[in-house]
Structures are given as C-alpha cells and as structure tokens.
Amino acid sequence: MINNTLFYEATFQSMTEGSKPDRYIPNLSKTARPTADFIISKTLDGTVLSRYGDDTWAMWPYATTPRKTPPLIFSGFSEKIQADAKWLMFILIYLDRTGRANTPNPGTLRSYMVVLKSLCVFSDKNKTTPCEVLGEVLLLKKFVMSID
C-alpha cells in the first residue's frame, strides 16, 4: 500500500536530527492549523523548547551564527490575532522556500516578525485579523499604505 499522506517538515539550515521540530501533517478535513502541543523547536539533544500553543517560540537552535537569536513573541494581542500571527509564522517556517538553500533562518524570521507585528497592530486597530487583512484587497491596500 502506498502512503499518500501530505506532510511538511521545517527546513532550518542548521537543524540536526535531534533538534528537528515535529513533521506537520495537516488534517485536510478540518482546519489545517497545528494543535497547541505541536513541537516548534527543540534543543540539539531533543528537549522541547517551544510548542505551537506557546506565546514565545525559541528559534536559537536553528541559527546559522553563534549568536543566540531572540525568541519570536506573539503576546500582546487578542487571542484571535495571536492565532493568526502564529499561523502565518508557521507557514513561513514550514512552507517558505525562499531563503539561502531554500530554508528560513531565525534572523529572517525575526525580520518577518517585525512586519507581522505591524500587521497585528493594524488588525487590532481595524477590528479584524491578520488573515482577514491578507485576504481582502481593500484591507490589504489600507495596511500597505499605513506602513511607514
């Protein structure tokens, strides 16, 4: 029997076998977002650092430089906005293939987080969510025009 399961793996360049986050297998009959206990990051020895439901994701084990990378912090917004922010960052980690060797690095993710936080602030002020902003042309234009 052939296993046709759709899955995605994080593609951090400096990942070791022990530090690999969970493989993402979306449940296509329901929401595609991971469960709160989905492992986002691990230390080199396999100790869990961050789970999808956490408000802070430690990415330092995947850094390509010796400098310890600050975590990605999702707190400070409504639960719905935080949920969208985590989902968008998750997509960048698991589905983005634009970095060096087609892998994102923690420094790039931190840069994305700056824009994502701006999107969250905009969403909060406009009583909407980041995914709604990205999905509606007029809201997206308004957001882009609001960026300094």
C-alpha positions as CSV (number, residue, x, y, z in Angstrom):
1,M,0.0,0.0,0.0
2,I,1.3,3.4,-0.9
3,N,1.2,6.1,1.8
4,N,-0.1,9.3,0.2
5,T,0.0,11.4,3.4
6,L,0.7,15.0,2.8
7,F,3.3,16.4,5.2
8,Y,5.7,19.2,5.6
9,E,9.0,19.5,7.5
10,A,10.7,22.6,8.9
11,T,13.8,23.3,6.7
12,F,16.1,25.1,9.0
13,Q,19.6,25.0,7.6
14,S,21.4,24.1,10.8
15,M,18.9,21.5,12.0
16,T,20.2,18.2,13.5
17,E,18.3,15.0,13.7
18,G,17.7,15.6,17.4
19,S,16.6,19.2,17.1
20,K,14.0,18.6,14.3
21,P,10.6,20.0,15.1
22,D,7.6,17.9,14.5
23,R,6.6,16.9,11.0
24,Y,3.4,18.8,10.0
25,I,0.6,16.6,8.7
26,P,-2.4,18.7,8.1
27,N,-5.9,17.3,8.7
28,L,-7.4,18.4,5.4
29,S,-11.0,17.6,6.5
30,K,-10.7,20.2,9.3
31,T,-8.7,23.3,10.0
32,A,-5.2,23.0,8.7
33,R,-3.6,24.7,11.7
34,P,-1.5,22.6,14.1
35,T,-2.6,21.6,17.5
36,A,-1.3,23.6,20.6
37,D,1.1,20.7,21.5
38,F,2.7,20.6,18.1
39,I,6.5,21.0,18.6
40,I,8.0,24.1,17.0
41,S,11.6,23.9,18.4
42,K,13.9,21.6,20.2
43,T,17.4,21.8,21.6
44,L,20.2,19.8,20.0
45,D,19.6,16.9,22.4
46,G,15.9,16.8,21.6
47,T,14.5,18.8,24.6
48,V,11.3,20.6,23.6
49,L,11.7,24.4,23.7
50,S,8.5,25.6,22.1
51,R,5.1,24.3,21.1
52,Y,2.7,25.9,18.7
53,G,0.4,27.0,21.6
54,D,3.2,28.9,23.4
55,D,3.2,32.7,23.1
56,T,7.0,32.6,22.8
57,W,8.9,30.4,20.2
58,A,12.6,29.9,20.8
59,M,14.4,29.6,17.5
60,W,18.1,29.8,18.6
61,P,18.9,26.1,17.9
62,Y,18.4,26.7,14.2
63,A,20.6,29.8,14.0
64,T,23.4,29.7,11.4
65,T,25.6,32.1,13.5
66,P,26.9,31.6,17.1
67,R,24.8,34.5,18.4
68,K,21.7,33.4,20.3
69,T,18.6,34.6,18.4
70,P,15.9,36.3,20.5
71,P,12.6,34.4,20.5
72,L,9.5,35.1,18.5
73,I,6.9,36.6,20.8
74,F,3.2,36.6,20.0
75,S,1.7,38.1,23.2
76,G,0.1,41.5,23.5
77,F,-2.9,40.9,21.1
78,S,-6.3,39.3,21.3
79,E,-6.4,35.5,21.1
80,K,-7.7,35.6,17.5
81,I,-4.9,37.9,16.3
82,Q,-2.3,35.8,18.1
83,A,-3.7,32.7,16.5
84,D,-3.4,34.2,13.0
85,A,0.1,35.5,13.8
86,K,1.2,32.1,14.8
87,W,-0.4,30.5,11.8
88,L,1.3,33.0,9.4
89,M,4.7,32.5,11.1
90,F,4.2,28.7,10.9
91,I,3.6,29.0,7.2
92,L,6.8,30.9,6.8
93,I,8.7,28.2,8.7
94,Y,7.2,25.2,7.1
95,L,6.2,26.3,3.6
96,D,8.6,29.2,2.7
97,R,11.4,28.1,0.4
98,T,13.0,31.5,-0.4
99,G,16.0,31.7,2.0
100,R,19.5,30.6,1.3
101,A,19.3,26.9,0.3
102,N,15.5,27.3,0.4
103,T,15.4,27.4,4.2
104,P,14.4,30.2,6.5
105,N,16.8,31.1,9.3
106,P,15.9,32.6,12.7
107,G,17.3,36.0,11.8
108,T,15.0,36.2,8.8
109,L,12.0,35.0,10.8
110,R,12.7,37.9,13.3
111,S,12.6,40.3,10.4
112,Y,9.3,38.8,9.2
113,M,8.1,39.2,12.8
114,V,8.5,43.0,12.6
115,V,6.2,43.1,9.7
116,L,3.8,40.6,11.3
117,K,3.6,42.7,14.4
118,S,2.7,45.7,12.3
119,L,0.0,43.6,10.7
120,C,-1.3,42.6,14.1
121,V,-1.4,46.3,15.3
122,F,-3.2,47.3,12.1
123,S,-5.6,44.4,12.5
124,D,-6.3,45.3,16.2
125,K,-7.0,48.9,15.3
126,N,-9.3,47.9,12.5
127,K,-11.1,45.3,14.5
128,T,-10.1,42.5,12.1
129,T,-7.5,39.7,12.0
130,P,-4.2,39.4,10.1
131,C,-5.6,36.6,7.8
132,E,-8.7,38.7,7.0
133,V,-6.4,41.7,6.1
134,L,-4.3,39.5,3.8
135,G,-7.5,38.0,2.3
136,E,-9.3,41.3,1.4
137,V,-7.9,43.6,-1.2
138,L,-9.2,46.8,0.3
139,L,-7.9,46.0,3.8
140,L,-4.5,44.9,2.4
141,K,-4.2,48.1,0.4
142,K,-5.0,50.1,3.6
143,F,-2.4,48.1,5.6
144,V,0.3,48.6,2.9
145,M,-0.5,52.4,2.8
146,S,-0.2,52.5,6.6
147,I,3.4,51.2,6.7
148,D,6.0,53.9,7.2
